[in-house]
């Protein structure tokens, strides 16, 4: 099956079709269990952003409904699925490395294993060509717009015996109510929109996830109410640019209005969201964050570069001064709020003066944490063909110097938490010590504290007693 776009089917009918395919595969797997006494197993790996992680929860939910059970070992799986990322070159290289190993796995141990690839990498023609030429042991290839078709694609692979390529260039229907397996029972991610209209010159996302599409607010609220009824206490609202939510709806609703609606849902205790684009961060949204008691006072606000000229070349549509004024407004409205960010070093044309502007923003804003990146050239983006690509040794030197400025500030900001008693949502047992629990504060600080696993999923009063820069040591109050 080659690259295609089928005739659009109403979302409710599409869901019913896929649930029927799920039933058929479940019947096959149940019969396999009766014959062999063994259950088919799946291995799932999500790479990249939280959007991918949430998409994988849906893929895993469908596989569970089909009668597969999860395994943490690829060497034990009958169905292996990688939800890929293409934002950084390293993520792509990791996929190719795994595919090379899987060829030997299928040849020597499990020739009937199904290998599936989906996600952002698969929306690129160069990747598809590579898979066709070098990785013919891959069974299913699909993209970002048709994840819900997994059951249908599995059956198509069984019937045809050949690799299925099902890549769409756009999505018209948003299929709701897919089965899903949450990685944590007490917190969940909720997509509020898909795609992006910003076309930052370094970013491949608009090309692989399509143009911006917002979900209807009532569908979002209905999903969150169901999560709250199932014991979820914290929701993360996801979108490539949540601040522009609602602009594509027939009856536009702003993100600030949506936040207020979610804030009214009984059972939900914390609301987070990402990612916010500075150019769309409105006064209305800042006011909503201030007034909604469940919205966590932690904001992820990428600035990428402190240089107005580099920001122009990045097509970010704000200046350094715009960004700093926005930060001032946020901090004035919500004293004590913590800010995190994304920073790119080495964008084409970046001079030492431009780099110093980035350091200036870091010093002035004082972030609680930052996701820092060396510029990665992505084929198909305008930045990939720009002149004045910065030499690798210069970029690495700047990156190291940035960390020398950033990390002490992160430590100082974290030190302000020591001595405070805060509510920590206990998330899991520490992997190194079963008597230690790990959780997060409202400000998104990671805290380790002594406690019993019966506390997992609860809001626990904890006093911060030690700052380890990127996490805290606490003790129960």
C-alpha positions as CSV (number, residue, x, y, z in Angstrom):
1,X,0.0,0.0,0.0
2,X,1.7,3.2,-1.1
3,X,1.3,6.8,0.0
4,X,-2.4,7.7,-0.1
5,X,-5.2,9.8,1.2
6,X,-8.6,8.1,1.5
7,X,-12.0,9.7,1.3
8,X,-12.9,11.3,4.6
9,X,-15.2,9.3,6.8
10,X,-17.1,11.0,9.7
11,X,-15.2,10.6,12.9
12,X,-17.9,8.5,14.7
13,X,-18.1,6.1,11.8
14,X,-14.3,5.9,11.6
15,X,-14.1,5.0,15.3
16,X,-16.7,2.3,14.8
17,X,-14.7,0.8,11.9
18,X,-11.4,0.7,13.9
19,X,-13.2,-0.8,16.9
20,X,-14.4,-3.6,14.6
21,X,-10.9,-4.2,13.4
22,X,-9.8,-4.3,17.0
23,X,-12.4,-6.9,17.7
24,X,-11.2,-9.1,14.9
25,X,-7.5,-8.9,15.9
26,X,-8.5,-9.6,19.6
27,X,-10.3,-12.8,18.4
28,X,-7.1,-13.9,16.5
29,X,-4.9,-13.3,19.6
30,X,-7.4,-15.0,21.9
31,X,-7.3,-18.1,19.6
32,X,-3.5,-17.9,19.6
33,X,-3.5,-18.0,23.4
34,X,-5.8,-21.0,23.5
35,X,-3.5,-22.9,21.2
36,X,-0.1,-22.0,22.7
37,X,-0.9,-20.8,26.3
38,X,1.1,-17.6,25.5
39,X,-0.2,-14.1,24.9
40,X,1.1,-11.9,22.1
41,X,3.3,-9.1,23.5
42,X,4.0,-5.6,22.3
43,X,6.9,-3.2,22.9
44,X,6.2,0.5,22.5
45,X,8.8,3.3,22.4
46,X,7.8,7.0,22.1
47,X,10.6,9.5,21.2
48,X,10.6,13.2,21.3
49,X,7.9,15.5,22.7
50,X,5.0,15.0,25.1
51,X,2.7,15.0,22.1
52,X,4.4,11.8,20.9
53,X,4.2,10.3,24.4
54,X,0.5,11.0,24.5
55,X,0.0,9.6,21.0
56,X,1.7,6.4,22.1
57,X,-0.7,6.1,25.0
58,X,-3.4,5.8,22.4
59,X,-1.5,3.3,20.3
60,X,-0.8,1.2,23.4
61,X,-4.5,1.4,24.4
62,X,-5.5,0.0,21.0
63,X,-2.9,-2.8,21.2
64,X,-4.2,-3.7,24.7
65,X,-7.7,-3.9,23.4
66,X,-6.4,-6.2,20.6
67,X,-5.2,-8.7,23.2
68,X,-1.5,-7.8,23.2
69,X,0.2,-7.4,26.6
70,X,3.1,-5.0,27.2
71,X,6.7,-6.0,27.5
72,X,9.6,-3.8,28.4
73,X,12.0,-5.9,26.3
74,X,12.2,-5.7,22.5
75,X,13.7,-9.2,22.5
76,X,10.4,-10.5,23.9
77,X,7.9,-8.8,21.6
78,X,5.7,-9.9,18.8
79,X,4.7,-6.4,17.9
80,X,7.3,-3.6,18.1
81,X,6.3,0.1,17.4
82,X,8.5,3.2,17.4
83,X,6.7,6.5,17.5
84,X,9.5,8.6,16.0
85,X,10.7,12.2,16.2
86,X,12.5,14.3,13.6
87,X,13.2,17.5,15.5
88,X,16.8,16.5,16.1
89,X,19.2,14.4,13.9
90,X,20.1,12.2,16.9
91,X,16.5,11.0,17.2
92,X,16.5,9.8,13.6
93,X,19.9,8.1,14.0
94,X,18.6,6.2,17.0
95,X,15.7,4.8,15.0
96,X,18.0,3.6,12.2
97,X,20.2,2.0,14.7
98,X,17.3,0.1,16.3
99,X,16.0,-1.0,12.8
100,X,19.4,-2.5,12.0
101,X,19.2,-4.6,15.2
102,X,15.6,-5.6,14.5
103,X,16.6,-7.1,11.2
104,X,18.7,-9.7,13.0
105,X,16.0,-10.2,15.7
106,X,13.4,-11.1,13.0
107,X,15.8,-13.3,11.1
108,X,17.2,-15.3,14.1
109,X,14.5,-15.3,16.8
110,X,11.0,-14.1,15.7
111,X,10.4,-14.0,12.0
112,X,6.7,-13.4,12.6
113,X,7.3,-10.2,14.7
114,X,5.6,-7.1,13.3
115,X,7.7,-3.9,13.2
116,X,5.8,-0.7,12.9
117,X,7.0,2.9,12.5
118,X,4.9,6.0,12.9
119,X,5.2,9.6,13.9
120,X,7.0,12.7,12.6
121,X,10.0,11.0,10.8
122,X,7.5,9.1,8.6
123,X,6.1,12.3,7.1
124,X,9.4,12.9,5.3
125,X,10.0,11.5,1.8
126,X,13.7,11.0,2.3
127,X,13.0,8.8,5.3
128,X,10.4,6.7,3.4
129,X,12.9,6.1,0.6
130,X,15.5,5.0,3.1
131,X,13.2,2.5,4.7
132,X,12.1,1.1,1.3
133,X,15.8,0.6,0.3
134,X,17.5,-0.4,3.5
135,X,14.9,-1.7,5.9
136,X,12.6,-4.0,4.1
137,X,11.9,-6.0,7.3
138,X,9.7,-3.1,8.5
139,X,6.0,-4.1,8.2
140,X,4.0,-1.0,8.9
141,X,4.8,2.7,8.2
142,X,2.3,5.4,9.0
143,X,2.5,9.1,10.0
144,X,1.1,11.6,12.4
145,X,-2.4,12.1,10.9
146,X,-3.8,8.5,11.0
147,X,-2.6,6.9,14.2
148,X,-6.1,5.7,14.8
149,X,-5.8,3.4,11.8
150,X,-3.4,1.1,13.5
151,X,-5.9,-1.8,13.7
152,X,-6.8,-1.5,10.1
153,X,-3.2,-1.4,9.0
154,X,-2.3,-4.5,11.1
155,X,-5.1,-6.5,9.3
156,X,-4.0,-5.1,5.9
157,X,-0.4,-6.3,6.6
158,X,-1.7,-9.8,7.5
159,X,-3.8,-9.9,4.3
160,X,-1.2,-8.6,1.9
161,X,2.0,-10.0,3.3
162,X,3.9,-7.0,2.2
163,X,5.0,-3.7,3.9
164,X,2.2,-1.2,4.3
165,X,3.0,2.5,3.7
166,X,0.0,4.7,4.7
167,X,1.1,8.3,4.8
168,X,-1.3,11.2,4.7
169,X,-0.5,14.8,4.0
170,X,-3.3,16.3,6.0
171,X,-6.0,15.4,8.6
172,X,-9.6,16.4,8.2
173,X,-11.3,14.5,11.0
174,X,-10.2,14.3,14.7
175,X,-11.2,10.8,15.9
176,X,-12.3,11.0,19.5
177,X,-12.6,8.3,22.2
178,X,-9.8,6.0,21.2
179,X,-8.7,3.4,23.8
180,X,-5.7,4.7,25.8
181,X,-3.3,3.4,28.4
182,X,-2.2,6.2,30.7
183,X,1.3,5.9,32.0
184,X,0.2,7.3,35.3
185,X,-3.3,6.7,36.8
186,X,-3.5,10.1,38.6
187,X,-2.2,12.4,35.8
188,X,-2.9,12.6,32.1
189,X,-2.1,14.6,29.0
190,X,-5.0,15.9,26.8
191,X,-4.5,17.2,23.3
192,X,-6.4,20.4,22.8
193,X,-5.0,21.1,19.2
194,X,-2.8,19.5,16.6
195,X,-0.4,21.0,14.1
196,X,1.2,24.4,13.9
197,X,0.9,27.6,11.7
198,X,4.1,29.3,12.9
199,X,6.8,28.0,10.5
200,X,9.8,28.9,12.6
201,X,12.6,28.7,10.1
202,X,14.5,25.9,12.0
203,X,11.5,23.7,12.7
204,X,10.2,20.7,10.8
205,X,7.0,20.3,12.9
206,X,4.5,22.2,10.6
207,X,5.6,20.1,7.7
208,X,5.2,16.8,9.5
209,X,2.2,17.5,11.8
210,X,0.3,19.8,9.5
211,X,-1.5,23.0,9.9
212,X,-3.2,24.1,13.1
213,X,-6.4,22.3,14.1
214,X,-8.2,22.9,17.4
215,X,-10.5,20.4,19.1
216,X,-14.0,21.4,20.1
217,X,-14.0,22.7,23.7
218,X,-16.8,20.4,24.7
219,X,-14.9,17.3,23.5
220,X,-11.9,18.5,25.6
221,X,-14.0,19.1,28.6
222,X,-15.8,15.8,28.3
223,X,-12.5,14.0,28.1
224,X,-11.2,15.8,31.2
225,X,-14.4,15.1,33.2
226,X,-14.0,11.4,32.4
227,X,-10.4,11.5,33.5
228,X,-11.4,13.2,36.8
229,X,-14.0,10.6,37.4
230,X,-11.3,8.0,36.9
231,X,-9.1,9.5,39.6
232,X,-6.9,11.9,37.6
233,X,-5.8,14.9,39.6
234,X,-3.5,16.6,37.2
235,X,-4.0,17.3,33.5
236,X,-1.4,18.6,31.0
237,X,-3.1,20.5,28.0
238,X,-1.0,19.8,24.9
239,X,-0.5,21.7,21.7
240,X,2.4,22.9,19.5
241,X,1.2,26.4,20.4
242,X,-1.6,26.3,23.0
243,X,-1.8,30.1,23.1
244,X,-3.4,30.1,19.6
245,X,-6.0,27.5,20.6
246,X,-9.5,28.1,19.2
247,X,-8.7,30.2,16.2
248,X,-9.7,27.5,13.7
249,X,-13.0,26.7,15.4
250,X,-16.3,27.6,13.8
251,X,-17.2,29.4,17.0
252,X,-13.7,30.7,18.3
253,X,-12.8,30.1,21.9
254,X,-9.6,31.5,23.3
255,X,-7.2,29.5,25.3
256,X,-7.8,31.7,28.3
257,X,-11.5,30.9,28.1
258,X,-10.7,27.1,27.8
259,X,-8.5,27.3,30.9
260,X,-11.3,28.9,32.9
261,X,-13.7,26.0,31.8
262,X,-11.2,23.3,32.8
263,X,-10.6,25.1,36.1
264,X,-14.3,24.4,37.0
265,X,-14.1,20.6,36.6
266,X,-14.5,18.9,39.9
267,X,-11.8,16.4,40.9
268,X,-9.0,18.1,38.9
269,X,-6.5,19.7,41.2
270,X,-3.7,20.8,38.9
271,X,-3.7,22.2,35.3
272,X,-0.5,22.5,33.3
273,X,0.0,23.3,29.6
274,X,2.6,23.5,26.9
275,X,3.9,24.9,24.7
276,X,3.3,28.6,24.8
277,X,4.5,30.8,22.0
278,X,5.5,34.3,23.2
279,X,3.9,36.1,20.2
280,X,0.4,34.8,21.3
281,X,0.7,35.2,25.0
282,X,-2.1,37.6,25.7
283,X,-3.0,39.8,28.7
284,X,-6.2,37.8,28.8
285,X,-4.3,34.6,29.3
286,X,-2.0,36.0,32.0
287,X,-5.2,37.1,33.9
288,X,-6.8,33.7,33.5
289,X,-3.6,32.0,34.8
290,X,-3.6,34.4,37.8
291,X,-7.3,33.9,38.7
292,X,-7.6,30.1,38.0
293,X,-6.6,28.5,41.3
294,X,-5.8,25.1,39.7
295,X,-3.5,26.4,37.0
296,X,0.1,25.7,38.2
297,X,2.2,28.8,38.6
298,X,4.9,27.5,36.3
299,X,5.2,28.6,32.7
300,X,7.2,27.1,29.9
301,X,7.9,30.1,27.6
302,X,10.6,29.3,24.9
303,X,12.7,32.3,23.8
304,X,15.2,30.4,21.6
305,X,17.6,33.3,21.2
306,X,18.1,36.7,22.9
307,X,19.1,38.4,19.7
308,X,16.3,40.3,17.9
309,X,18.1,39.7,14.6
310,X,18.4,36.0,15.1
311,X,14.7,35.9,16.2
312,X,13.9,37.6,12.9
313,X,15.8,35.0,11.0
314,X,14.1,32.3,13.0
315,X,10.7,33.8,12.1
316,X,9.7,34.0,15.7
317,X,7.7,37.3,15.3
318,X,8.8,38.9,18.5
319,X,11.9,40.9,19.7
320,X,14.1,40.5,22.7
321,X,12.3,43.6,24.2
322,X,8.9,42.0,23.5
323,X,9.9,38.9,25.3
324,X,11.3,40.6,28.4
325,X,8.2,42.8,28.6
326,X,6.1,39.7,28.5
327,X,8.1,38.1,31.3
328,X,7.7,41.3,33.4
329,X,3.9,41.2,33.0
330,X,3.8,37.5,34.0
331,X,5.9,38.0,37.1
332,X,4.0,41.1,38.1
333,X,0.7,39.3,37.9
334,X,2.0,36.1,39.6
335,X,4.9,36.8,42.0
336,X,6.7,33.6,42.7
337,X,5.9,31.9,39.4
338,X,8.7,29.8,37.9
339,X,9.7,30.1,34.2
340,X,11.3,27.4,32.1
341,X,12.4,27.8,28.5
342,X,14.0,26.5,25.3
343,X,17.3,27.9,24.0
344,X,19.0,27.2,20.7
345,X,22.7,28.0,20.3
346,X,24.5,28.2,17.0
347,X,21.6,29.2,14.7
348,X,22.9,30.3,11.2
349,X,24.4,33.7,11.3
350,X,24.7,33.9,15.1
351,X,27.6,36.2,16.1
352,X,29.3,36.5,19.4
353,X,27.2,39.6,20.0
354,X,24.0,37.7,19.3
355,X,25.1,35.0,21.7
356,X,25.8,37.6,24.4
357,X,22.2,38.8,24.0
358,X,21.0,35.2,24.8
359,X,23.1,35.2,28.0
360,X,21.6,38.6,28.9
361,X,18.1,37.2,28.7
362,X,19.1,34.2,30.8
363,X,20.5,36.5,33.5
364,X,17.5,38.8,33.5
365,X,14.7,36.2,33.5
366,X,16.3,33.7,35.8
367,X,14.8,30.4,34.7
368,X,14.1,27.4,37.0
369,X,15.2,25.1,34.2
370,X,15.9,25.2,30.4
371,X,15.9,22.8,27.5
372,X,19.1,23.7,25.7
373,X,19.9,22.7,22.2
374,X,22.8,23.0,19.7
375,X,21.2,24.1,16.4
376,X,20.4,20.9,14.3
377,X,20.0,21.4,10.5
378,X,16.8,19.8,9.4
379,X,16.4,19.2,5.6
380,X,13.3,20.9,4.3
381,X,13.4,23.9,6.6
382,X,14.5,27.4,5.4
383,X,17.3,27.5,8.0
384,X,19.0,24.5,6.5
385,X,20.0,26.5,3.4
386,X,20.8,29.7,5.1
387,X,24.3,31.2,4.7
388,X,26.8,31.6,7.6
389,X,26.3,28.3,9.2
390,X,28.2,28.5,12.5
391,X,31.3,26.3,12.7
392,X,30.9,23.3,15.0
393,X,33.7,24.2,17.4
394,X,32.4,27.7,17.9
395,X,28.9,26.4,18.6
396,X,30.2,23.9,21.2
397,X,32.2,26.6,22.9
398,X,29.2,28.9,23.1
399,X,27.0,26.0,24.4
400,X,29.4,25.2,27.2
401,X,29.7,28.9,28.1
402,X,25.9,29.2,28.2
403,X,25.6,26.3,30.6
404,X,28.2,28.0,32.9
405,X,25.9,31.0,33.1
406,X,22.6,29.1,33.2
407,X,23.3,26.3,35.7
408,X,24.3,28.6,38.6
409,X,21.1,30.6,38.1
410,X,19.0,27.5,38.1
411,X,20.7,26.5,41.4
412,X,20.0,30.0,42.9
413,X,16.4,29.9,41.8
414,X,16.0,26.4,43.3
415,X,17.6,27.5,46.5
416,X,14.7,29.8,47.1
417,X,12.5,26.7,47.6
418,X,14.5,25.4,50.5
419,X,12.7,25.6,53.8
420,X,9.3,25.9,52.2
421,X,6.5,23.3,52.8
422,X,4.8,22.5,49.5
423,X,2.3,20.0,48.1
424,X,4.0,17.3,46.1
425,X,2.0,15.0,43.8
426,X,3.6,11.6,44.6
427,X,4.2,10.0,41.2
428,X,6.3,6.8,41.6
429,X,8.7,4.8,43.7
430,X,12.3,5.9,43.2
431,X,14.2,3.4,41.0
432,X,17.2,3.3,43.3
433,X,15.4,3.1,46.6
434,X,12.0,1.5,47.2
435,X,11.6,3.6,50.4
436,X,11.8,6.8,48.5
437,X,9.0,8.4,46.5
438,X,9.4,10.9,43.6
439,X,6.9,13.6,42.8
440,X,6.5,17.2,41.6
441,X,5.6,20.5,43.2
442,X,3.1,23.0,41.6
443,X,6.2,24.8,40.3
444,X,7.2,21.6,38.5
445,X,10.2,20.9,40.9
446,X,11.2,17.3,41.2
447,X,11.3,16.1,44.8
448,X,12.5,12.9,46.4
449,X,11.2,12.1,49.9
450,X,10.8,9.1,52.1
451,X,7.4,7.5,52.0
452,X,5.3,4.4,51.4
453,X,4.0,3.6,47.9
454,X,0.4,3.8,49.3
455,X,0.9,7.6,48.9
456,X,1.3,7.5,45.2
457,X,-1.3,9.6,43.5
458,X,-1.8,11.8,46.5
459,X,-0.9,15.4,47.3
460,X,1.6,15.1,50.1
461,X,2.8,18.0,52.2
462,X,6.6,18.0,52.0
463,X,9.2,20.3,53.4
464,X,12.1,21.1,51.0
465,X,15.3,20.5,53.0
466,X,18.0,20.3,50.3
467,X,18.6,21.7,46.8
468,X,20.4,19.5,44.3
469,X,19.9,22.1,41.5
470,X,17.8,19.9,39.2
471,X,15.9,18.2,42.0
472,X,15.1,18.5,45.7
473,X,15.4,16.4,48.8
474,X,12.3,16.7,51.0
475,X,10.8,15.3,54.1
476,X,7.1,14.7,54.9
477,X,5.4,17.1,57.2
